[in-house]
Amino acid sequence: MPELPEVETVARQLARAIVGKTVARVVVFAPKSVRGRPLTPLVGRAVTGVDRRAKLIRIACGEWTLLVHLKMTGRLLRLPAGHPTGPYTRAVFTFTDGTQLFFDDIRRFGYLMLLPSADAEAHFVREGYGPEPLAPDFDANALAACLARRPRARIKAALLDQTCIAGIGNIYADETLFAAGIRPTRPAGRITRAERAALWTAIRDILTRSIAARGSSSVNYRDTAGRSGNFVRFLQVYGRNGDPCPKGDGGVIHKTVVAGRGTHWCPKHQK
C-alpha cells in the first residue's frame, strides 16, 4: 500500500499539474470505487488546491473536496487528451484543456469520496486519524504521547495504527525501527526515552528522504507520470529476508509476522 512518502509525492505532483484547471467531465466506470455522493458536483469547478492527510489525497475544488485513497493498488495518472482507458481504469477526470486524470486500481480497494470542503477536516477527526509525523509540532514528546496510549502494543503495531501516527505503513515501520535499533516486537510502553528520540529522528529522516526519491515501489505504486519510486534502492531491511545486515558485521535480516504484517528486522542490531 502506498504510504506517506508515496501519497505525498502524488499530492505534490498533482498540486503542480492541476491546480487552476477546471473539471469539464467526470466518468466513473466502477461505481463501487465511489463512496457516498456522486462526483458530478465537481464538473465546472476549478481545482483550488491539492494536499495530503494521512494516506489520503485531498483535491479541493472550491466548496467541494475530493478525497482519494489509493489503498493497495490505486494510481492517479496524468495523461494527455484522448488517452484510452485501460482494463483497471475506474474513473476519468477530464479538464477543460483536454488533459485527463485517471484513477486506476487493479484490486478495487481504493476509493473516491466527495465531501463539502467545510466538512473535509472534520472527516479526519471523526475517523480518528493521529498526528502527522512530519508536522512542525510533531516532536519526540508528541511521539511519546502517541506511544503512551498503546503501552502494551508491540511497537510496530503502534506505528501502523493510524490513530496513533498517520501515514506510516509496513515499509517505513520496518525501516525506522531498524534505524533506531528497536526490535519490532517490543512493547511500546517499554521503549526508553533515548530510543524514542532515535525513533523520532529515524521517522523524520527516512520519510523525508523517501519523499525526495518519489517514494518506494515494492510492487504496484507509481507516481502521476507512471514512474516507480526510487527509494526502494535505499531500503535497508524491508524485502531483504535472508540478506546480510547492511551494517556489515555478521547480522542477517530475518522475516517474521507482527500485527499481521510481514516484518523485516535484524536480531543482532534491534533489541
C-alpha positions as CSV (number, residue, x, y, z in Angstrom):
1,M,0.0,0.0,0.0
2,P,1.3,3.5,-0.8
3,E,2.4,5.1,2.5
4,L,3.0,8.7,3.5
5,P,6.0,9.3,1.1
6,E,4.2,7.9,-1.9
7,V,1.0,9.7,-1.3
8,E,2.8,12.9,-0.6
9,T,4.7,12.5,-3.9
10,V,1.4,12.1,-5.8
11,A,-0.2,15.1,-4.0
12,R,2.8,17.4,-4.7
13,Q,2.9,16.4,-8.4
14,L,-0.9,17.0,-8.7
15,A,-0.6,20.3,-7.0
16,R,1.9,21.4,-9.6
17,A,-0.1,20.0,-12.5
18,I,-3.8,20.5,-12.0
19,V,-4.3,23.5,-9.6
20,G,-6.1,26.1,-11.6
21,K,-7.6,23.7,-14.1
22,T,-11.3,23.3,-14.4
23,V,-13.1,20.0,-14.4
24,A,-15.1,19.5,-17.7
25,R,-16.3,16.0,-17.2
26,V,-16.2,13.1,-14.8
27,V,-16.8,9.5,-16.0
28,V,-17.0,6.7,-13.4
29,F,-16.5,3.2,-14.8
30,A,-16.7,1.4,-11.4
31,P,-19.4,2.8,-9.2
32,K,-18.1,0.8,-6.2
33,S,-14.9,2.9,-6.3
34,V,-17.0,5.9,-5.3
35,R,-18.1,6.2,-1.7
36,G,-21.1,8.3,-0.8
37,R,-22.4,11.0,-3.1
38,P,-21.8,11.1,-6.8
39,L,-18.9,13.1,-8.2
40,T,-20.9,15.3,-10.6
41,P,-20.7,18.4,-8.4
42,L,-17.1,18.7,-9.5
43,V,-18.0,19.5,-13.1
44,G,-17.4,23.1,-13.9
45,R,-15.3,23.7,-10.8
46,A,-11.7,24.7,-10.7
47,V,-9.1,22.8,-8.7
48,T,-8.0,25.2,-5.9
49,G,-5.6,23.0,-4.0
50,V,-4.1,19.6,-3.5
51,D,-2.5,18.2,-0.4
52,R,-2.3,15.0,1.7
53,R,-3.6,14.0,5.1
54,A,-2.5,10.6,6.4
55,K,-2.6,8.3,3.4
56,L,-5.3,10.2,1.5
57,I,-5.0,12.8,-1.2
58,R,-7.3,15.9,-0.8
59,I,-8.2,17.7,-4.1
60,A,-10.0,20.9,-3.2
61,C,-12.5,22.4,-5.8
62,G,-14.0,25.4,-4.1
63,E,-16.8,24.3,-1.8
64,W,-16.2,20.6,-2.6
65,T,-13.2,18.4,-1.7
66,L,-12.4,15.1,-3.3
67,L,-10.7,12.5,-1.1
68,V,-8.7,9.8,-2.8
69,H,-7.4,6.7,-1.0
70,L,-5.1,4.6,-3.2
71,K,-5.2,1.6,-0.8
72,M,-3.2,-1.4,-2.2
73,T,-3.1,-0.8,-5.9
74,G,-4.6,2.6,-6.7
75,R,-2.9,5.1,-9.0
76,L,-3.6,8.6,-10.1
77,L,-2.2,9.1,-13.6
78,R,-1.9,12.4,-15.5
79,L,-2.5,11.6,-19.2
80,P,-2.9,13.6,-22.4
81,A,-6.1,14.3,-24.2
82,G,-7.7,11.3,-25.8
83,H,-5.6,8.7,-24.0
84,P,-7.6,5.4,-24.0
85,T,-8.8,3.8,-20.8
86,G,-7.3,0.6,-19.6
87,P,-8.8,-2.5,-18.0
88,Y,-8.2,-1.1,-14.5
89,T,-9.4,2.4,-15.1
90,R,-12.2,3.1,-12.5
91,A,-12.7,6.8,-13.2
92,V,-11.5,9.6,-15.5
93,F,-11.5,13.3,-14.8
94,T,-11.2,15.5,-18.0
95,F,-10.2,19.1,-17.7
96,T,-11.2,22.0,-20.0
97,D,-7.8,22.0,-21.6
98,G,-8.3,18.3,-22.6
99,T,-5.8,16.8,-20.2
100,Q,-7.0,13.9,-18.1
101,L,-6.5,12.4,-14.6
102,F,-7.1,8.6,-14.5
103,F,-7.9,6.7,-11.3
104,D,-6.7,3.2,-12.0
105,D,-7.0,0.4,-9.4
106,I,-6.3,-3.3,-10.0
107,R,-7.8,-4.7,-6.8
108,R,-10.6,-2.1,-6.4
109,F,-9.8,-1.4,-2.7
110,G,-9.1,2.3,-3.4
111,Y,-11.9,4.8,-3.4
112,L,-13.0,8.3,-4.2
113,M,-15.1,10.3,-1.8
114,L,-16.6,13.7,-2.3
115,L,-17.3,15.9,0.7
116,P,-18.3,19.5,1.3
117,S,-15.0,21.4,1.9
118,A,-16.3,22.7,5.2
119,D,-16.6,19.1,6.4
120,A,-13.3,17.8,5.0
121,E,-11.2,18.3,8.1
122,A,-13.9,17.1,10.4
123,H,-13.9,13.8,8.4
124,F,-10.4,13.1,9.6
125,V,-11.3,13.9,13.2
126,R,-14.3,11.6,13.0
127,E,-12.1,8.8,11.6
128,G,-9.7,9.3,14.5
129,Y,-6.5,9.9,12.5
130,G,-3.4,10.6,14.6
131,P,-0.9,13.4,14.1
132,E,1.2,13.9,11.1
133,P,4.8,12.7,11.7
134,L,6.3,15.4,9.5
135,A,4.3,18.3,11.0
136,P,6.4,21.0,12.7
137,D,4.8,20.3,16.1
138,F,5.4,16.6,16.0
139,D,8.5,16.3,18.3
140,A,9.8,13.5,20.4
141,N,7.4,14.4,23.1
142,A,4.5,14.1,20.7
143,L,5.7,10.6,19.7
144,A,6.0,9.6,23.4
145,A,2.3,10.7,23.9
146,C,1.2,8.6,20.9
147,L,3.0,5.5,22.2
148,A,1.7,6.1,25.8
149,R,-1.8,5.5,24.5
150,R,-0.9,1.9,23.5
151,P,1.7,0.8,26.1
152,R,1.1,-2.9,25.7
153,A,1.0,-2.9,21.9
154,R,4.1,-4.1,20.1
155,I,6.0,-1.1,18.8
156,K,5.5,-2.0,15.2
157,A,1.7,-2.4,15.7
158,A,1.6,1.1,17.4
159,L,3.4,2.6,14.4
160,L,1.0,1.0,12.0
161,D,-2.0,2.3,14.0
162,Q,-3.3,5.3,12.0
163,T,-5.0,6.7,15.1
164,C,-1.5,6.7,16.8
165,I,0.5,8.3,13.9
166,A,-0.9,9.0,10.5
167,G,0.7,7.8,7.3
168,I,3.3,5.1,8.4
169,G,2.8,1.7,6.9
170,N,4.7,-1.6,6.7
171,I,7.7,-0.4,4.7
172,Y,8.5,2.6,6.9
173,A,7.7,0.9,10.2
174,D,10.4,-1.7,9.4
175,E,12.9,0.8,8.1
176,T,12.5,3.3,11.0
177,L,12.7,0.6,13.7
178,F,15.9,-0.8,12.1
179,A,17.4,2.7,12.0
180,A,16.5,3.2,15.7
181,G,17.8,-0.2,16.7
182,I,14.4,-1.3,18.2
183,R,13.0,-4.8,17.9
184,P,9.6,-4.7,16.3
185,T,8.0,-6.9,19.0
186,R,9.0,-4.7,21.9
187,P,6.0,-3.3,23.9
188,A,5.6,0.4,23.1
189,G,5.5,1.2,26.8
190,R,9.0,-0.2,27.3
191,I,10.7,2.0,24.8
192,T,13.2,4.2,26.6
193,R,13.4,7.9,26.2
194,A,16.7,7.6,24.2
195,E,15.1,5.0,22.0
196,R,12.1,7.2,21.4
197,A,14.4,10.1,20.4
198,A,16.2,7.8,18.0
199,L,12.9,6.5,16.6
200,W,11.6,10.1,16.1
201,T,14.8,11.1,14.3
202,A,14.5,8.0,12.1
203,I,10.9,8.6,11.2
204,R,11.5,12.2,10.2
205,D,14.7,11.4,8.3
206,I,13.5,8.3,6.4
207,L,10.1,9.8,5.4
208,T,11.8,13.0,4.2
209,R,14.4,11.2,2.2
210,S,11.8,8.9,0.6
211,I,9.7,11.8,-0.5
212,A,12.7,13.3,-2.2
213,A,13.2,10.0,-4.0
214,R,9.4,9.9,-5.0
215,G,8.7,7.0,-2.6
216,S,9.3,3.3,-2.8
217,S,7.8,1.0,-5.4
218,S,8.0,-2.5,-3.9
219,V,5.1,-3.8,-6.2
220,N,2.4,-1.6,-7.5
221,Y,3.0,2.1,-6.6
222,R,3.6,4.6,-9.4
223,D,3.7,8.4,-9.4
224,T,1.4,10.5,-11.6
225,A,3.7,10.1,-14.5
226,G,3.6,6.3,-14.2
227,R,7.2,6.1,-12.8
228,S,8.4,3.8,-10.0
229,G,9.7,5.4,-6.8
230,N,13.4,5.5,-6.3
231,F,13.7,5.0,-2.6
232,V,13.4,1.2,-2.9
233,R,17.1,1.3,-3.7
234,F,17.8,2.6,-0.2
235,L,15.7,0.3,1.8
236,Q,17.8,-1.4,4.5
237,V,15.7,-4.3,5.7
238,Y,12.3,-4.3,4.0
239,G,12.0,-7.1,1.4
240,R,15.5,-8.3,2.2
241,N,14.8,-11.6,4.2
242,G,18.0,-13.7,4.4
243,D,20.3,-10.9,3.2
244,P,23.3,-9.8,5.2
245,C,22.6,-6.9,7.5
246,P,23.7,-3.7,5.8
247,K,25.8,-2.8,8.9
248,G,28.2,-5.5,7.6
249,D,29.2,-7.2,10.8
250,G,27.6,-10.6,10.5
251,G,23.9,-9.8,11.1
252,V,21.3,-11.4,8.9
253,I,17.9,-9.9,8.0
254,H,15.0,-12.1,9.3
255,K,11.3,-12.0,8.4
256,T,8.5,-12.7,10.9
257,V,4.9,-11.6,11.3
258,V,3.9,-8.7,13.6
259,A,0.4,-7.2,13.7
260,G,-0.5,-9.5,10.8
261,R,2.2,-8.0,8.5
262,G,5.4,-9.4,7.2
263,T,8.2,-7.8,9.2
264,H,11.9,-7.5,8.4
265,W,14.5,-6.9,11.0
266,C,18.0,-7.7,12.2
267,P,18.1,-9.6,15.5
268,K,21.7,-8.6,16.0
269,H,21.1,-4.9,15.9
270,Q,17.5,-4.5,17.1
271,K,17.0,-5.1,20.8
